[in-house]
Amino acid sequence: MDSKQLQQFKEQLEQMKEDIIADVEQTLSDMTSQSGNIPDPNDRATMESDRSFELRLRGRERKLLDKIDEAIARIDEGTYGICTECGEEIRIKRLEARPVAKFCINCKTRQEQREKAQGR
């Protein structure tokens, strides 16, 4: 992978990070601006369900932020695009689809099969 491609992936990862942070800030703003005094039980239940869903999404995004930071660190270290399990190069198509990927498709498939066999 050449330096131009690495720079494009780094910019893409940084943009993903900025988008997630903006979403989190918007969620916090929305949650603090909403009034907690909703007299109708159905409306209150709907609002609490929506909040719960939003918080689950933010939890997943927090994990994605960690993966983004790891991918940026791998770019800086010069190990981005190399499978952490087998040491083979990860194909560009896979990185384009999943820029935070740290396993080649074969190693990721084996990992998922092991997890499935273990019942995870």
N, C-alpha and C positions, 0 to 999 in steps of 0.2 A: 504494500500500500504506500502510495507516495504522500508527500507532505501536504499537497493540496487536498487530497481526500481526507487526511487526518484533520486538517483545519475545518473542512466542511462538517465532519462528524462532530467536532468540538463545538462549532457554532450551533449545530442542530441540538446537541445535548444542553447547551447553555440556554437556548430558546425554550426547550421543554421545561427546564428548571424555572425560568422566569414565568412561564405560563402557569405552572403549578403554584408557585408562590403567590401570583396574582389571584388565583382561584381561592387559595386559603385566606388571603386578606379579605376578599369579597365575602366569603362565608362568615368570617368573624364579624365583619361589619354588619351583615344581614342579621346574624344571631343577636348581636348586642342592640340593634335598633328595633327589633321586634318587641312588642309589648308582651309581658308575661301574664297579663290579666285578660284571659279569654274566657268569658263566662259559659259559652256553649261547649259542653263536653265533647261533642263530635268534632268541632273545629279545633279544640285543644288536642284531641287524639291525632287528628290529621297533621297538625303542626309538629307534634312530638315525633310522629312517624317520619315526617320529612326531615326533621333534624337528625334523627337517628341514621337515616339513609345517607344524608350529607356527611355526617361524621365518619361513617364507614368508608365512603369514597375518599375522604381526606386521609384516613388511616392507610388506605392502599397507596395513595399518592405520596405519603410520607416514606413508605417503603421504596417507591419508585425514585424518590429524591435521593435516597441512600445509594441506589444502583446507579443513578446518573452521576453522583459524586465519585463513585468508584470507577466508572467508565472514563470520566475526565482525568482522574488520577492515572489510569492506565495509559491514556494518551500522553500525558506529561512524562510518564516513566518510559514510554516507548514500547509498551507491551500490549497496546490496544490492538484488537484484531487477531490475537493469538489465544487459542483455547487454553484455559487454565488447567484442564485435565490432561490433554494429550500433547499439547504444545504445537499442534498443527494450526495453520492459518484459517481463520474463520472467513467464509466467503463474503464478498461485498454484498451480495443480494440479501444474505441473512442480516448483516449489520444495517442495511438500509431498512429492512422490515423491523428490526429490533436493535436499535443502536446501543442498548445497554448489555447486549449478549456477551457472555464471557465463556460460553461453550460452543464448540462447533456443533453442527446439527446431529452428527452421530453420537457424540458424548451426551448431548441434551436428551436425545431419544433414549439412550441407555439409562440415564438418570431417571427419566419419567417412568420407564418400565420397572426399575427397581422400586420406586415410590409406589407404583400401582400394586406390585407384588407384596409390598409391606402393608398395603391398605391405607396409605396416607391420602 
